[in-house]
Amino acid sequence: MNEVRKCNQAIVLSQGIDVLLAIKNTKASTTGEIWKQAMPEASRRTVQRYLTSLREVGFVYLVREEDELEYRYFLTGKAKQLFGATDTQITGN
């Protein structure tokens, strides 16, 4: 039973990393785009849950412009550090 739990945790971690990479590598990081790129085998609702969890722990933030239908997701500095970004790359200075 413990081995199954560890395997499930590894799968969740791997999928979370895939979601973060999709956001990192996509200009229009909407739920739909992330779903297509990172988790096409999952339901859209599952992707939304991952995004909510990643937002709650401070890895992503979202923006919605007035003329856009969907939120766009962006990496926070905390998430960018996971991918080896320097402080200069994070702040843009």
N, CA, C and O atoms as a GROMACS GRO file, in nm:
protein
  372
    1MET      N    1   0.083  -0.121   0.000
    1MET     CA    2   0.000   0.000   0.000
    1MET      C    3   0.086   0.126   0.000
    1MET      O    4   0.056   0.222  -0.071
    2ASN      N    5   0.193   0.126   0.079
    2ASN     CA    6   0.281   0.241   0.088
    2ASN      C    7   0.349   0.268  -0.046
    2ASN      O    8   0.369   0.384  -0.083
    3GLU      N    9   0.385   0.163  -0.119
    3GLU     CA   10   0.448   0.179  -0.250
    3GLU      C   11   0.352   0.243  -0.349
    3GLU      O   12   0.392   0.325  -0.431
    4VAL      N   13   0.225   0.206  -0.343
    4VAL     CA   14   0.123   0.265  -0.431
    4VAL      C   15   0.110   0.414  -0.401
    4VAL      O   16   0.100   0.496  -0.493
    5ARG      N   17   0.108   0.449  -0.275
    5ARG     CA   18   0.097   0.590  -0.236
    5ARG      C   19   0.217   0.670  -0.287
    5ARG      O   20   0.200   0.781  -0.338
    6LYS      N   21   0.337   0.614  -0.273
    6LYS     CA   22   0.456   0.683  -0.322
    6LYS      C   23   0.450   0.702  -0.474
    6LYS      O   24   0.489   0.806  -0.526
    7CYS      N   25   0.402   0.600  -0.543
    7CYS     CA   26   0.389   0.608  -0.689
    7CYS      C   27   0.289   0.718  -0.727
    7CYS      O   28   0.314   0.796  -0.818
    8ASN      N   29   0.176   0.722  -0.657
    8ASN     CA   30   0.075   0.825  -0.684
    8ASN      C   31   0.130   0.964  -0.657
    8ASN      O   32   0.103   1.057  -0.733
    9GLN      N   33   0.207   0.981  -0.550
    9GLN     CA   34   0.266   1.110  -0.520
    9GLN      C   35   0.365   1.151  -0.629
    9GLN      O   36   0.372   1.269  -0.665
   10ALA      N   37   0.439   1.056  -0.680
   10ALA     CA   38   0.534   1.085  -0.788
   10ALA      C   39   0.460   1.127  -0.914
   10ALA      O   40   0.505   1.217  -0.985
   11ILE      N   41   0.349   1.064  -0.943
   11ILE     CA   42   0.269   1.099  -1.060
   11ILE      C   43   0.214   1.240  -1.046
   11ILE      O   44   0.218   1.319  -1.141
   12VAL      N   45   0.163   1.273  -0.928
   12VAL     CA   46   0.110   1.407  -0.903
   12VAL      C   47   0.220   1.511  -0.918
   12VAL      O   48   0.198   1.616  -0.979
   13LEU      N   49   0.337   1.484  -0.864
   13LEU     CA   50   0.450   1.576  -0.876
   13LEU      C   51   0.489   1.593  -1.023
   13LEU      O   52   0.511   1.705  -1.068
   14SER      N   53   0.497   1.484  -1.094
   14SER     CA   54   0.535   1.490  -1.236
   14SER      C   55   0.434   1.572  -1.318
   14SER      O   56   0.473   1.651  -1.403
   15GLN      N   57   0.307   1.551  -1.291
   15GLN     CA   58   0.205   1.627  -1.363
   15GLN      C   59   0.210   1.775  -1.326
   15GLN      O   60   0.190   1.861  -1.412
   16GLY      N   61   0.237   1.805  -1.200
   16GLY     CA   62   0.252   1.944  -1.158
   16GLY      C   63   0.368   2.012  -1.229
   16GLY      O   64   0.358   2.127  -1.270
   17ILE      N   65   0.478   1.940  -1.243
   17ILE     CA   66   0.594   1.994  -1.316
   17ILE      C   67   0.558   2.015  -1.463
   17ILE      O   68   0.596   2.116  -1.522
   18ASP      N   69   0.486   1.920  -1.521
   18ASP     CA   70   0.443   1.935  -1.661
   18ASP      C   71   0.357   2.060  -1.679
   18ASP      O   72   0.371   2.131  -1.778
   19VAL      N   73   0.269   2.086  -1.584
   19VAL     CA   74   0.184   2.206  -1.590
   19VAL      C   75   0.270   2.332  -1.581
   19VAL      O   76   0.250   2.425  -1.658
   20LEU      N   77   0.365   2.334  -1.488
   20LEU     CA   78   0.453   2.450  -1.475
   20LEU      C   79   0.535   2.473  -1.602
   20LEU      O   80   0.553   2.587  -1.645
   21LEU      N   81   0.584   2.365  -1.662
   21LEU     CA   82   0.660   2.378  -1.786
   21LEU      C   83   0.573   2.430  -1.901
   21LEU      O   84   0.619   2.509  -1.984
   22ALA      N   85   0.449   2.386  -1.905
   22ALA     CA   86   0.358   2.435  -2.009
   22ALA      C   87   0.336   2.585  -1.994
   22ALA      O   88   0.333   2.658  -2.093
   23ILE      N   89   0.321   2.631  -1.871
   23ILE     CA   90   0.304   2.774  -1.846
   23ILE      C   91   0.431   2.849  -1.885
   23ILE      O   92   0.425   2.955  -1.947
   24LYS      N   93   0.546   2.794  -1.848
   24LYS     CA   94   0.674   2.857  -1.877
   24LYS      C   95   0.696   2.873  -2.027
   24LYS      O   96   0.751   2.973  -2.072
   25ASN      N   97   0.653   2.775  -2.105
   25ASN     CA   98   0.685   2.771  -2.247
   25ASN      C   99   0.573   2.819  -2.339
   25ASN      O  100   0.583   2.804  -2.461
   26THR      N  101   0.467   2.876  -2.283
   26THR     CA  102   0.353   2.918  -2.363
   26THR      C  103   0.319   3.063  -2.334
   26THR      O  104   0.310   3.103  -2.218
   27LYS      N  105   0.300   3.142  -2.439
   27LYS     CA  106   0.263   3.283  -2.419
   27LYS      C  107   0.122   3.296  -2.367
   27LYS      O  108   0.098   3.371  -2.272
   28ALA      N  109   0.028   3.225  -2.426
   28ALA     CA  110  -0.112   3.231  -2.383
   28ALA      C  111  -0.143   3.109  -2.298
   28ALA      O  112  -0.203   3.013  -2.345
   29SER      N  113  -0.103   3.114  -2.173
   29SER     CA  114  -0.120   3.000  -2.083
   29SER      C  115  -0.258   2.998  -2.021
   29SER      O  116  -0.275   3.027  -1.902
   30THR      N  117  -0.356   2.964  -2.101
   30THR     CA  118  -0.492   2.949  -2.052
   30THR      C  119  -0.512   2.805  -2.006
   30THR      O  120  -0.429   2.718  -2.035
   31THR      N  121  -0.620   2.779  -1.937
   31THR     CA  122  -0.650   2.643  -1.894
   31THR      C  123  -0.652   2.549  -2.014
   31THR      O  124  -0.598   2.439  -2.007
   32GLY      N  125  -0.715   2.592  -2.122
   32GLY     CA  126  -0.725   2.508  -2.241
   32GLY      C  127  -0.590   2.474  -2.302
   32GLY      O  128  -0.567   2.360  -2.341
   33GLU      N  129  -0.500   2.573  -2.310
   33GLU     CA  130  -0.368   2.549  -2.364
   33GLU      C  131  -0.287   2.456  -2.275
   33GLU      O  132  -0.218   2.366  -2.323
   34ILE      N  133  -0.295   2.479  -2.146
   34ILE     CA  134  -0.223   2.395  -2.051
   34ILE      C  135  -0.276   2.252  -2.058
   34ILE      O  136  -0.199   2.156  -2.053
   35TRP      N  137  -0.406   2.238  -2.069
   35TRP     CA  138  -0.470   2.107  -2.080
   35TRP      C  139  -0.416   2.033  -2.202
   35TRP      O  140  -0.378   1.917  -2.192
   36LYS      N  141  -0.413   2.100  -2.317
   36LYS     CA  142  -0.365   2.037  -2.441
   36LYS      C  143  -0.218   1.996  -2.432
   36LYS      O  144  -0.180   1.889  -2.478
   37GLN      N  145  -0.137   2.081  -2.372
   37GLN     CA  146   0.007   2.058  -2.370
   37GLN      C  147   0.054   1.965  -2.259
   37GLN      O  148   0.140   1.880  -2.280
   38ALA      N  149  -0.003   1.981  -2.140
   38ALA     CA  150   0.052   1.912  -2.024
   38ALA      C  151  -0.026   1.789  -1.981
   38ALA      O  152   0.032   1.691  -1.934
   39MET      N  153  -0.158   1.792  -1.996
   39MET     CA  154  -0.240   1.684  -1.943
   39MET      C  155  -0.357   1.650  -2.035
   39MET      O  156  -0.472   1.651  -1.990
   40PRO      N  157  -0.332   1.619  -2.161
   40PRO     CA  158  -0.443   1.594  -2.253
   40PRO      C  159  -0.526   1.471  -2.217
   40PRO      O  160  -0.642   1.460  -2.258
   41GLU      N  161  -0.468   1.380  -2.140
   41GLU     CA  162  -0.541   1.259  -2.101
   41GLU      C  163  -0.634   1.283  -1.983
   41GLU      O  164  -0.720   1.200  -1.954
   42ALA      N  165  -0.618   1.394  -1.915
   42ALA     CA  166  -0.700   1.427  -1.798
   42ALA      C  167  -0.820   1.511  -1.840
   42ALA      O  168  -0.827   1.561  -1.952
   43SER      N  169  -0.912   1.526  -1.749
   43SER     CA  170  -1.027   1.614  -1.777
   43SER      C  171  -0.984   1.759  -1.757
   43SER      O  172  -0.887   1.788  -1.687
   44ARG      N  173  -1.058   1.848  -1.818
   44ARG     CA  174  -1.031   1.992  -1.801
   44ARG      C  175  -1.043   2.030  -1.654
   44ARG      O  176  -0.967   2.114  -1.604
   45ARG      N  177  -1.138   1.971  -1.585
   45ARG     CA  178  -1.159   2.000  -1.443
   45ARG      C  179  -1.036   1.960  -1.360
   45ARG      O  180  -1.000   2.030  -1.266
   46THR      N  181  -0.974   1.849  -1.395
   46THR     CA  182  -0.853   1.806  -1.324
   46THR      C  183  -0.742   1.910  -1.342
   46THR      O  184  -0.672   1.942  -1.246
   47VAL      N  185  -0.727   1.961  -1.463
   47VAL     CA  186  -0.627   2.065  -1.489
   47VAL      C  187  -0.658   2.189  -1.406
   47VAL      O  188  -0.567   2.251  -1.352
   48GLN      N  189  -0.784   2.225  -1.397
   48GLN     CA  190  -0.823   2.340  -1.315
   48GLN      C  191  -0.786   2.318  -1.169
   48GLN      O  192  -0.743   2.412  -1.102
   49ARG      N  193  -0.802   2.196  -1.120
   49ARG     CA  194  -0.765   2.166  -0.981
   49ARG      C  195  -0.614   2.181  -0.961
   49ARG      O  196  -0.570   2.237  -0.860
   50TYR      N  197  -0.536   2.131  -1.055
   50TYR     CA  198  -0.391   2.147  -1.046
   50TYR      C  199  -0.354   2.295  -1.043
   50TYR      O  200  -0.274   2.338  -0.961
   51LEU      N  201  -0.414   2.373  -1.132
   51LEU     CA  202  -0.383   2.516  -1.138
   51LEU      C  203  -0.422   2.586  -1.008
   51LEU      O  204  -0.348   2.673  -0.960
   52THR      N  205  -0.535   2.550  -0.952
   52THR     CA  206  -0.578   2.608  -0.824
   52THR      C  207  -0.477   2.574  -0.715
   52THR      O  208  -0.440   2.661  -0.636
   53SER      N  209  -0.434   2.449  -0.710
   53SER     CA  210  -0.337   2.407  -0.608
   53SER      C  211  -0.204   2.480  -0.626
   53SER      O  212  -0.144   2.524  -0.528
   54LEU      N  213  -0.158   2.492  -0.750
   54LEU     CA  214  -0.033   2.561  -0.776
   54LEU      C  215  -0.042   2.709  -0.741
   54LEU      O  216   0.056   2.769  -0.697
   55ARG      N  217  -0.159   2.767  -0.759
   55ARG     CA  218  -0.180   2.908  -0.721
   55ARG      C  219  -0.179   2.921  -0.569
   55ARG      O  220  -0.120   3.015  -0.515
   56GLU      N  221  -0.244   2.828  -0.501
   56GLU     CA  222  -0.253   2.834  -0.354
   56GLU      C  223  -0.117   2.820  -0.286
   56GLU      O  224  -0.095   2.876  -0.179
   57VAL      N  225  -0.025   2.746  -0.348
   57VAL     CA  226   0.108   2.730  -0.288
   57VAL      C  227   0.208   2.832  -0.341
   57VAL      O  228   0.325   2.830  -0.302
   58GLY      N  229   0.163   2.920  -0.428
   58GLY     CA  230   0.246   3.032  -0.470
   58GLY      C  231   0.336   3.008  -0.590
   58GLY      O  232   0.435   3.079  -0.608
   59PHE      N  233   0.303   2.908  -0.674
   59PHE     CA  234   0.384   2.883  -0.793
   59PHE      C  235   0.332   2.954  -0.917
   59PHE      O  236   0.409   2.980  -1.010
   60VAL      N  237   0.203   2.986  -0.920
   60VAL     CA  238   0.147   3.057  -1.036
   60VAL      C  239   0.053   3.167  -0.987
   60VAL      O  240   0.002   3.163  -0.875
   61TYR      N  241   0.033   3.264  -1.074
   61TYR     CA  242  -0.070   3.365  -1.051
   61TYR      C  243  -0.149   3.379  -1.180
   61TYR      O  244  -0.104   3.336  -1.286
   62LEU      N  245  -0.266   3.438  -1.170
   62LEU     CA  246  -0.348   3.449  -1.290
   62LEU      C  247  -0.389   3.592  -1.314
   62LEU      O  248  -0.398   3.674  -1.222
   63VAL      N  249  -0.414   3.620  -1.441
   63VAL     CA  250  -0.454   3.753  -1.486
   63VAL      C  251  -0.568   3.734  -1.585
   63VAL      O  252  -0.566   3.643  -1.667
   64ARG      N  253  -0.665   3.821  -1.575
   64ARG     CA  254  -0.772   3.821  -1.674
   64ARG      C  255  -0.795   3.964  -1.720
   64ARG      O  256  -0.836   4.050  -1.643
   65GLU      N  257  -0.768   3.987  -1.847
   65GLU     CA  258  -0.793   4.117  -1.907
   65GLU      C  259  -0.942   4.130  -1.936
   65GLU      O  260  -1.012   4.029  -1.950
   66GLU      N  261  -0.989   4.250  -1.945
   66GLU     CA  262  -1.132   4.274  -1.966
   66GLU      C  263  -1.184   4.209  -2.093
   66GLU      O  264  -1.296   4.158  -2.095
   67ASP      N  265  -1.105   4.209  -2.200
   67ASP     CA  266  -1.151   4.157  -2.328
   67ASP      C  267  -1.123   4.007  -2.347
   67ASP      O  268  -1.156   3.953  -2.452
   68GLU      N  269  -1.066   3.941  -2.249
   68GLU     CA  270  -1.035   3.798  -2.259
   68GLU      C  271  -1.142   3.714  -2.192
   68GLU      O  272  -1.202   3.755  -2.092
   69LEU      N  273  -1.165   3.597  -2.248
   69LEU     CA  274  -1.265   3.506  -2.191
   69LEU      C  275  -1.208   3.418  -2.081
   69LEU      O  276  -1.278   3.381  -1.987
   70GLU      N  277  -1.080   3.385  -2.092
   70GLU     CA  278  -1.017   3.296  -1.995
   70GLU      C  279  -0.906   3.368  -1.920
   70GLU      O  280  -0.848   3.465  -1.969
   71TYR      N  281  -0.877   3.317  -1.802
   71TYR     CA  282  -0.762   3.365  -1.727
   71TYR      C  283  -0.635   3.315  -1.795
   71TYR      O  284  -0.634   3.209  -1.858
   72ARG      N  285  -0.528   3.391  -1.781
   72ARG     CA  286  -0.396   3.348  -1.825
   72ARG      C  287  -0.311   3.325  -1.701
   72ARG      O  288  -0.316   3.403  -1.606
   73TYR      N  289  -0.235   3.218  -1.704
   73TYR     CA  290  -0.152   3.181  -1.590
   73TYR      C  291  -0.006   3.216  -1.617
   73TYR      O  292   0.043   3.203  -1.729
   74PHE      N  293   0.061   3.261  -1.512
   74PHE     CA  294   0.201   3.299  -1.520
   74PHE      C  295   0.276   3.239  -1.401
   74PHE      O  296   0.217   3.219  -1.294
   75LEU      N  297   0.405   3.211  -1.420
   75LEU     CA  298   0.488   3.161  -1.311
   75LEU      C  299   0.525   3.275  -1.217
   75LEU      O  300   0.553   3.387  -1.260
   76THR      N  301   0.526   3.245  -1.088
   76THR     CA  302   0.577   3.341  -0.990
   76THR      C  303   0.728   3.326  -0.983
   76THR      O  304   0.785   3.234  -1.041
   77GLY      N  305   0.794   3.417  -0.912
   77GLY     CA  306   0.938   3.406  -0.892
   77GLY      C  307   0.976   3.275  -0.826
   77GLY      O  308   1.080   3.217  -0.857
   78LYS      N  309   0.893   3.229  -0.736
   78LYS     CA  310   0.917   3.102  -0.667
   78LYS      C  311   0.924   2.986  -0.767
   78LYS      O  312   1.013   2.901  -0.757
   79ALA      N  313   0.833   2.983  -0.862
   79ALA     CA  314   0.832   2.877  -0.963
   79ALA      C  315   0.948   2.892  -1.060
   79ALA      O  316   1.008   2.793  -1.101
   80LYS      N  317   0.980   3.015  -1.095
   80LYS     CA  318   1.091   3.039  -1.188
   80LYS      C  319   1.222   2.991  -1.129
   80LYS      O  320   1.310   2.945  -1.203
   81GLN      N  321   1.238   3.001  -0.998
   81GLN     CA  322   1.360   2.954  -0.934
   81GLN      C  323   1.376   2.803  -0.948
   81GLN      O  324   1.488   2.753  -0.952
   82LEU      N  325   1.266   2.732  -0.957
   82LEU     CA  326   1.274   2.587  -0.978
   82LEU      C  327   1.341   2.552  -1.110
   82LEU      O  328   1.403   2.447  -1.124
   83PHE      N  329   1.328   2.642  -1.208
   83PHE     CA  330   1.382   2.617  -1.340
   83PHE      C  331   1.516   2.686  -1.361
   83PHE      O  332   1.564   2.697  -1.474
   84GLY      N  333   1.575   2.733  -1.252
   84GLY     CA  334   1.709   2.790  -1.260
   84GLY      C  335   1.717   2.933  -1.309
   84GLY      O  336   1.822   2.977  -1.354
   85ALA      N  337   1.608   3.006  -1.302
   85ALA     CA  338   1.611   3.146  -1.342
   85ALA      C  339   1.690   3.226  -1.238
   85ALA      O  340   1.679   3.200  -1.118
   86THR      N  341   1.767   3.322  -1.283
   86THR     CA  342   1.839   3.410  -1.193
   86THR      C  343   1.748   3.521  -1.148
   86THR      O  344   1.641   3.541  -1.204
   87ASP      N  345   1.789   3.594  -1.045
   87ASP     CA  346   1.711   3.707  -0.997
   87ASP      C  347   1.688   3.808  -1.109
   87ASP      O  348   1.580   3.867  -1.118
   88THR      N  349   1.788   3.829  -1.193
   88THR     CA  350   1.775   3.923  -1.304
   88THR      C  351   1.668   3.877  -1.401
   88THR      O  352   1.588   3.957  -1.449
   89GLN      N  353   1.666   3.748  -1.431
   89GLN     CA  354   1.565   3.695  -1.523
   89GLN      C  355   1.426   3.705  -1.461
   89GLN      O  356   1.328   3.728  -1.532
   90ILE      N  357   1.416   3.687  -1.331
   90ILE     CA  358   1.287   3.692  -1.264
   90ILE      C  359   1.231   3.833  -1.263
   90ILE      O  360   1.113   3.853  -1.294
   91THR      N  361   1.314   3.931  -1.229
   91THR     CA  362   1.265   4.069  -1.218
   91THR      C  363   1.269   4.143  -1.350
   91THR      O  364   1.203   4.246  -1.366
   92GLY      N  365   1.346   4.093  -1.445
   92GLY     CA  366   1.358   4.160  -1.573
   92GLY      C  367   1.457   4.274  -1.571
   92GLY      O  368   1.465   4.349  -1.668
   93ASN      N  369   1.532   4.291  -1.464
   93ASN     CA  370   1.632   4.398  -1.454
   93ASN      C  371   1.770   4.351  -1.497
   93ASN      O  372   1.865   4.429  -1.494
   0.00000   0.00000   0.00000
